[in-house]
Amino acid sequence: MPTASSPSAVVTRFAPSPTGYLHIGGARTALFNYLFAKRHGGRFLIRVEDTDRERSTEAAVEAIFEGLNWLELFADEEPVFQFARADRHREAVDQLLESGHAYRDYTSAEETNALRDTAKAEGRPFVSPWRDRTPTVDDLALPHTVRFRRPDDGQVVVDDAVQGRVSWDVSALDDLVLLRSDGAPTYNLAVVVDDHDMGVTHVIRGDDHLNNAARQSLIYDALGWPRPTFAHIPLIHGPDGAKLSKRHGAQAVHEYAEMGYLPEAMRNYL
């Protein structure tokens, strides 16, 4: 895995999910990461977040790279594919289990849904009954998920480079799932492990991920890893103020290329 050449080296990444074409919102995020890295003499990396095996396609991977190549946003190293790193993600979960920052949850999906509905009706976050329960030898053979054990109280604070200081009461957060019952790692876990291993110093992404920064910061702290600098940028919105969608017109990068736009013009526009 690539790592930063020195503690002060700036490393950014663009991490698309290959479930469709490269839209201009994603292109803008990639551009900001690219420009920030180049401005500071750092490296720009690409990670394909292909853990959703049902929706991820090779055609989408090709479309994303075609769009990035057309925009002339070239990575400084070979791309990383997240799905191929599942064993590494599970290693991190083992570390969290050993340190007591995670626990196995043997609650069935049906039981979890019922408990979650009850918690919602009572205005409190869902808490698994297995949070403070020790499994028996027989339990260990049963299907289970692995959950992160959030702190009991206090706040998680993120000094965001764009949003400023943002804080969350940890008691309002649930114990997020780290490993699904089939052993597949979840998004928030995989992102933390991959960003750490890739030496990413600055996470620049849409502000729809701001709440994920709270959860991911707790995982960084539990693993004893330094947090990256977070920078959550505003999303692109249409004239009606809504999040950009197909009803606002051309959305995919390839559509602009087919209409004859130059990549330089698109970069300046974004």
N, C-alpha and C positions, 0 to 999 in steps of 0.2 A: 504494500500500500504506500502511496506517496505520503511524505511527511514534510513539514515545513523545514527549510534548510537552516533556519535559525529561529530563536524564540521571537524575534521581532518581525519576521517575514510575514507579509500580508498574503493570505490565501483566501480566496472566495470560491464559491461554487454555484452552479446552476443545477437544480435537481428536478427535472421534469418527470412526470408520470406518463408512460407511453400508452395512453388510452385514447389518443386523438392527435390531431394536427397541432403544430405550434401556433398558438394564437398571439395576437399582438401584446396582450397582457404579459404572457410568459416571455415574449421576446424583449419587452421592456425590462423585466426583471433580470434576464440574462445580460442585457446591455449594461445595466447599472453595476452588476457584479464584475463584468469585464472591465469597464472603465475605471472602477475603483481600484481593482487589482493593478491595472497598468499605470494608473496615476501614482501609485505608491511603490512601483517596481516589484510588485508581487506576482502571484500566479493565479490564473483563472482555471478552475477545474469543472468537469461535468460529471454528474452522477445520475444514472437512469434509475428511478425508483420504481422498479418493476415487480414489486412484491405482490401486487394484485394480479394473480395469474389468470383470472377469468377475463379481465378487461384489457390487460396489456397485450399488445400485438407487435410483431416485427414491422408491419407496415407503419405503425405509429412511430416506432424508433427511427425508421428511415426518414419519415416526414419531418421529425424534429431536427435531425441532423442536417437534412437538406435545407431547412429554414435557417438554422444557425450558420451553415456554410454560406448561404446566400447573403446573410447579413454580415459575413466576414467576422464572426465571433468564434474564433478558433481556440480550443482548450490548449493548455500548455502541456498536458499529459494525456495518456490514453483514458477514455471514459471508464468509470467504475459502474458496475451493474449490481444493484443492491441485493437482488435475489441470490446471487452467487455467494453472498457473504453471510448467509443464514447461520452457519456454524459459528461464526465469530459473534453474531448477535446472541446466540444461546450461551456462549462463554460469558458474556457480560451478565446475562441473567443468573448464571450459576454464581457469579461473584456477588450479586445483589442478594441472592438467597442465603449465601454463606454469611454475609454481613448483617442479615436481619432486615434489610431494606426491601425485601420482597417475600411473598408467601404463596403457597399453592392453594388454589381455591377449587374445592371439589363440588361446589354448588352447580346443579344442572342449569341448562339454559332456561328451562321453564321456571325453576325456582328463582333464578336471578331476575327474570322479568317481573315476577310477582313481587319480589322484595323491592325492586327498583320502583315499581308503580306505587307501592305503599310509601316509600320514602318521599317520592314526588308529591303525593297527596298530603303528606305531613310537613312538607316544606323543608326537607333536610336532604343532604347528599346520601347516596346509596353507600352502605358499608356492608361488605361481605361478612357473614357469620364466621368465616374461616380466618378473619384477620387476626384473631387472638386465640385460635384453636389449634392444638397440636394434632396432626394426623396420626392415625394408628398405622401399624404395619399393613393392615388390610387396605386402608385408604390409599396408600402409596401406589397400589396397582390400578386404581380407578382413573378414568379420564379427568383431566383438570386443566385449568388455566393457571398462569402465574401472574400475580398482581403486584404492582409497586406499592409499598407501604409508605404512604405520605406521612410527614410529621403530624403529631397529634394537635399541635397548635403553632401559633406564630404566623409570619407572613413570608412570602417569597417576593423578592424585589428584583426587578429588571431595570437597569439603566439603559434604555433603548436610545440608540443614536439619532432616531427620528422622533419617536413618540415621547421621549423624556423618561423620567422615573415613573414606573408603573408597578403597582403592588397588588397582590392577591392575598386574601385570607385563606390559608391552607385548609382550614376546616370546611371551606366551601367546595373543595376539590374532592373527587372520589379517588379510589385506588385504581388507577388505570391498569388495564390488562397489558402485560408485556409480551407474554406468549399465549397464543390461542391454544385450544385443546388439541389441535393437530400439530402443535409444536412450531407453528409459523410465528415469527416475530411481528409485532405491530409497528405502525408508523413511527410513533414517538420514540420508541426504543431504538429502532434501526437508524433513525436520523442522528440521534446522539452518538451512537457508536461509530457510524460512518464519518460524521463530521470530525470527531476526535481523531480517528485513525488517519484521516486524510489531512490532518493538520490545519483544518479550516479555522481561521481567526475571526472572520466577519461573516455573519449569516444575514444576507440582504434578501428580503422576500416580502410578499404582500402582507398588508396588515390584517388580513383574515387569519393569519397564523399567530397573531399576538398572544392569544390564550395558550397556544402550544408552547410559547416561550416559558411560561410559568411551569408547566409540567416537565419540559425538557431541562430547565434549570435545576429542578429537584433531582432529576436523574443524574445530571452532571455532578452535583454535590454528593450524592450517595456513592457514586463511583470514585470520588476523590479526584475528578478531572477538572481543570480550569474551564470555565464557561467561555464561549466565544463572545464577541461583541455582537449584539443583535441590532438590526436596523430594519424596522417594518415600514415599508413604503406604502402610500395610499394606492388603492386599486384604480384602474381606469374605469370611468363611468361614462355612460351615454348622455346625450343632451337632456334626457328626462331625469337624470340623477341616479338611474338604476345601474347596477353592475353591467358592464358591457356584455352584450349577447348578440346572437345572430340577427335579431330584429333591428339592430342599429346599423346593419350593413356589413361590409367586408370585415372579417374578423381574423382569418387565417393569414399568416405571413405569405404563403404561396399564392393567395389570391392577389395580393398587391404585386408580387413578382410577375404574375400572368398578365396584369393590367399594364405592365411596362414601367412600374416605378423602379427607381434605382435604389440599391441598398444604402447608398450614402444619404439619400433623401429620407428613407425610412428611419435610419438611425437618428438623423437630426430631428425628425418629427417626434420620435419617441423620447 
